[in-house]
Amino acid sequence: MTEALIIDACRTPRGIGKQGKGALADMHPQHLAASVLKALAERNNLKTAEVDDIIWGTSTQKGAQGNDMGRMAALDAGYDVKASGMTLDRFCGSGITTVNLATASIMSGMEDLVIAGGCEMMSLTATMRDGPGFMDAGNTRLRAKHPQSHQGVCADAIATLEGIPREALDDLALVSQQRAAAAIAGGHFKKSVVPVYKADGSLALDREEFPRPQTTREGLAGLKPAFTTMADVDLDGQGTTYRRLITAKYPDLDINFVHHAGNSSGVVDGSGALLLASPAYAKKNGMKARAKVIAYANVGDSPTLMLNAPVPAARKVLAKAGLTVDDIDLWEINEAFAVVAEKFIRDLRLNRDKVNVNGGAMALGHPIGATGSILIGTLLDELERRDLKRGLVTMCAAGGMAPAIIIERV
């Protein structure tokens, strides 16, 4: 079985995901995705007719984000029509899953050159939720088997079950902002971030738009919990609430609401992609590999709590690779909510100085289908910057899932 090499990674800056406010919010999602595909081709003198597949992640596949963005964005980016593309949805885990599937296709020997990535314009997704979803209260059959609540209420439920206080979560949120500010000031993202241009050629965005470096501990402490009212909204006129969907499985749980806008992931627009190749193709075409994929894994956990799968996913991928926690130099755990990262650090007994060292989604934002690919690229850049060897990326996904991946510098 051959190796899967990572040749390059790039991403857009993340724009505020709000219509009328974000710099990217008036773009077409295919155009935003095309920005990174075009950059990968130009940076690597890519023969796009030889791209075997483009595996793309987008969670809300409706409206402008529907109709196979991977293929359409490649056409928009000027790729040869021979470069095929597909789009998948593993909720927040989509951007890791695309890289994992690209890895599998190369390691199997069936393909030699694959692009994996994702795009999500959250400035649009708020207008797309016009029909039943997986958490829809009307889906009584699934709800009876696996009641699934709102992710923010789940985060508060987990914090309550784990006995993690708001103070610890706010501390982590402040660290995320501080590290992101330091990384931006130090140019840590420059290798991967590519500017985004509008259709008329004018600059749309070339810097991170979401971070709030002015954040203080006192400011975070003054924010009101975000999900207290939402927890008790009647979803179906029959008394079904997000709180009751959780207490159906945890009847004695009195949820302590501790998450707010400051210690939850930011709503943003963004896209990211990686170029992967087989060793034979890389050698033939003069491509220098930056890293290789050591192992990947997927795992499920409680759909009702939704956010707890990253720890078992990390343990599973470490076992597959024959490695231990001590063999990982840097970790990226998506900060969907502060409790996800805090529990991850506590359960695996990690050195905090090795986790999300350039900040995370609480500071930089979480463009759902793109985040996993962005994090892998961020990890690769930082391994190179620090002259370190291995890193692990994982993240929670709706339905109680988590994909994970370990990469190693070549």
N, C-alpha and C positions, 0 to 999 in steps of 0.2 A: 504494500500500500504506500502510495507516494505522500509527500508532505504537502500541506497547503500553506503557501507563503503569502504574507501581507506585503504588498509592494508599496502602497501609498494609502493615505487617508486624508480626507478634507471635509470641511463642513462650512455652512454659512454662519454668520453671527446669529444670535437669537433675538428676534424682534418682539416687542410687547404684543401679546396676542389679543388685541382688542381693536375692533373696528373704529376707525377715526383717530386712533392713538398710535398704533404701531407702525413702524416704517415699512414693514413688509405686508401689512394687512390688506392692501389693495391689489396685491399680486395674484396671479393664478397659481395654484399649487404646482401644476406641472412646470411652470416657469421657474419657481423656486427650486424644485427638484433638479431641473435641468442645469441650474447654476453649478451644482457640485459635480454632475456628470460631465459637463463641459470642462470644468477645471481638471478633473482626473485625466481626461483625454489629452488636454494641452500640456499638463505637467509631466506626463509620461510618454509623449509622442505615440499615443495609443493608436493601433490599427483597429478601429472600431468594428470593422467587418469580421474581426477574429474574436470578438467578445462572444463567448458561448451563451451567456445569459446574464441578465440583470435581475437580481432578486431584491424586491423592494418591500418596505414595510409602511403601511398606513393603517391606522386603527379605524377612524371614521371614514368609511368608503362610501360616501354619499355625495351627490351633487358634483361640484368641481373636483372633489377628492376621489371620485369613483372612476370606473372604467379603466382599470389597470394603469395606475400612474407610472409604474416602472417602465412600461413600453412607451407610453405617450411622452414621458419626460425625455427618454433617450432620443426619440424622433425630434423633439423640440431642441435638444442639445446638438443636433446635427450628426448624430451617429448614423453609420451605415444601416440600411434597413435589415441587414442580416443579423444585427445584434438584437436578439429576442429579449423579452422582459416579462416578468410576472409581479404580482403584488399580493401580499399576504397580510393576515391580521392575527397577532397574538397579543392584542391590546398593547399595554406599555412595553411588553417584551419583544415587540416585533423587530426592532432594530438590532437586537442580539441574534434573534432567530434567523434573520436573513444572512448574517455572517456565518452562523453555524451551518446552514444549508449549503452555502457556497463552499464552505470547507468540506462538507461531505461529498459534494459533487466532484471536487478536485481530488480528494483523497481516494475516491472510488476509481479514478482513472477515466471517468466518462467525460470530463471537461477539463480544460486547461486555463481558461481565462474567464473569470467571473467577477462582476461588480455586485456588491451587497450594500444596502443602505436603507434610507427611509426619509419620509417627509411628513410633517403634520403642520397644518395651519390652524391653530386653535382659535384664531380670530374668526374662523369660519365655522368651526364645529358647533359653537353655541347655537347657530341658526339651523343646524342640520338634525337636531334631535326632535323630529316630528313624528316618530312612530315608535312602536314597542321595541324595547331593548332586552338584553339578557337579565336586567334587574327589574323588568316591568312587573308590577304587582299583579297584573292580569294573568301572568303565566303560572297558574295555580299548581299545575302538576310538578314542574321543576321546583317551584317554591316550597312545596311540601317535602321534597327530597333534600334540597339544598337551599335554604333561604339565603339570599344574597342582598346585602345592604349597600348603602352608599359608601364609597371608599373613605371619605372623611370621617364618617361615623365609625367605620371599621378601625380606623387609626386610633380614635379615642377609646374604643373598646379594648384594643390591644394594650394601649398604655395603662388602662385600668387593670386589666388582667395581670400585666407584668409588674405593676406597682412602680411604673416609671413616672416621676413627677413632671409637671410642666416646666419647672426650673431647669431640669436637665435637657429638655427639648429646646427651650429657648437658648440655653448655652450653646447647643450644637448649631442652632440657626445662626447665632452670632459668629461662630467660628467659620461657618460656610461663607458668610458675607465677607469676613476679613480675608479668608484665603482667596476668594475670587478676586477681590480688589487687588491683593498682592500679585496674583497671577497675571491679571490684566496689565498692571503697572510694570511688571517684569517681562512682559512680552511672551509669556509661556504659551499662548495660543496662536502666535503668529505663523507657525509652521503649517497649521491646518486650516485656519480661517481664510476663506476666500470672499471677496466683496460680492455683493449682489447688485445687479444693475436692472433698471426698469427696461421696458420694451423699447423706449426711445433712446436707450444708451446712457441715460443719466444715472448717477449713483443712488441706489436705494438705501443701502446700509453696509458699513464696513467695520462695525464695532458692536460689542454686546450692548443691548439696549435695556435689559431688565435689571441688572444688579443695583442694589441700593447701599453703596459703601458708607453712607451716613448713618446706617442702622446702629442703634445703641441697645444695650441690655435693658435700659429703662424703657425705651420705646417699645421693645418687644413685650415687656411685662405689662404694658398698658393696653395691648390689643385684646379685644374681646374674642372669646372662642367663636369659631365660624360655623359650627355645625349643631349648636344647641337647638335652635328653632327648626332646622331642617330635619332633625331626628324625629320630630313628632308631627310632621305634616301627614295628613291622611292621604294615602296614595290611591285608594280605590273607592272611597266613600263607605268603606266597611271597617274602618279602624286599623287598616294595615299601615304601619309606619316603618321607617328605617330602623328605629330603635327596636320595635317588636320583631323585625326580621332577625335581629341578632339575639334577642332574649328568647326566641323560639328554641335556640340551641343552648343558650346560656341564661336560664331563667332567673338566676339569682344575681345577675350582673347589674350593678348600679353604675352606669357609665359616667366617668368623670371627664368632662369636655375640656381638652387641653390644647387642641390644635387651632391655629388661626392663620391668617394670611402670611405672617412672618415666619412660621415654622412648617409651612407646607410648600410644595413645589410651585414654581411660578408658571403662569399661563402665557405661553410664547409660541411664536412661529419659527420653524427652523428645519434644516435638512442636513444630512451627513451621509457619506459613502466611503467605502473602502474598495481597493483594487486587490484582488487575490489571484495568484497564478500557481501553476505547477512548477517544480524546479526545472523541468525540461523546457517549458515555454519561456521561463524567465532567462535561462541561460542562452537559449537560441536568439532571444530578442534583446539581450544586453540589459535586462532589468535587474536592479540590485534590491534584494529582499531586505526589508527592515525587521521583520519578525515572522514567526510561524505559529500556527495554532497547535497547542499541545493537547487540549481536550475540550470537549463541550458536553453539556448535560441539560436535561429538562426535568422538572419535577413539579408535582402538584401538592397542595396542602389544603387546608380548610377553605372552601368557597365562602363560608359565612364570615370568616375573619379576613379573607381575601389577601392580606399583605404579608403573610408569614412564611412564604416559600423560599425566600432568598437564602436563609441559613441552611436548610436541607439541600438546596441546589448547590451551594458552595461546597458542602461536605461531599456531595455526590461527585462533582467534577474533580475535586481534589483526589478522591479515591480512584477515579478513572485514570488520572494522570500519575498515580503512585506518589503523590506529594502530600505534605502536611502544611498546616498554617504557616509554619516557620519558613517554608520554601517560597512563599509569596512576598515579593518586595513591596508591591503597591496594590491597593484595593480600590475598586470603584463600585460603590453600592448606591443605586439611584435614590436620591432623597425625595421620594414621592411624598412622604411625610416624615417629620423628624423621628418619629418612633421607629420607622423601618430601619433607618441607619443606626439609631441608638441601640435597638435590640440586636442588630447584626453584630455590632462591635462588642456588646456585652456577652452574647451567646458564644461567640468564637474567641473571646478574650484577646481581641486585637489591640495592637499598639495604635493609638489614635493618630499618631504622626505618620502612619502609612495609609490612612483611609481618606479618600476624597481630598487629596492634598491641595488641589486647586479650587476647592469649593465644589458645591453640587447644585442640584436643582432648586434648592431653597433660595439660592442666590442668582443662579444663571437661567433657571427655567427648564421646563420639561415638555418639549414638543413630542408628544406621545410616541408615534411610530418611528421617529428619528433618534430618540435619545440613546438607545443602546449602541447604535453605530457611532454616534458622537462620542460616547464614553470610551469605546474601544480605541478610537483615534486619539483622544485626550490621554489615555493611559499610555499608548505607544510613544507619544511625544514626550511624556514625562519620564518614562523609562530611559529614553535616549538622553534627555537633558541631565538626568542624575547618574547616568551610566550604570543602570541597574538591569536585572535580567528578566524577571517574570512578574506578571500581573494577572489579577482575576477581576472580572466584571460580572455583576449579576444585578437583577432588579425584580421587583414584584410586578405581577400582572394580574388583571382582573380574572375572576374565576378561581383564584387561589393558586396561581402558577408562578414559576420563575425559571427562565433560562439562565445559563451561566457559561462562561468561556474563560480559558486560561491561554494567554499568549506568552511567547518567549522571544526575546530579541535574537536575531541571527548575527 
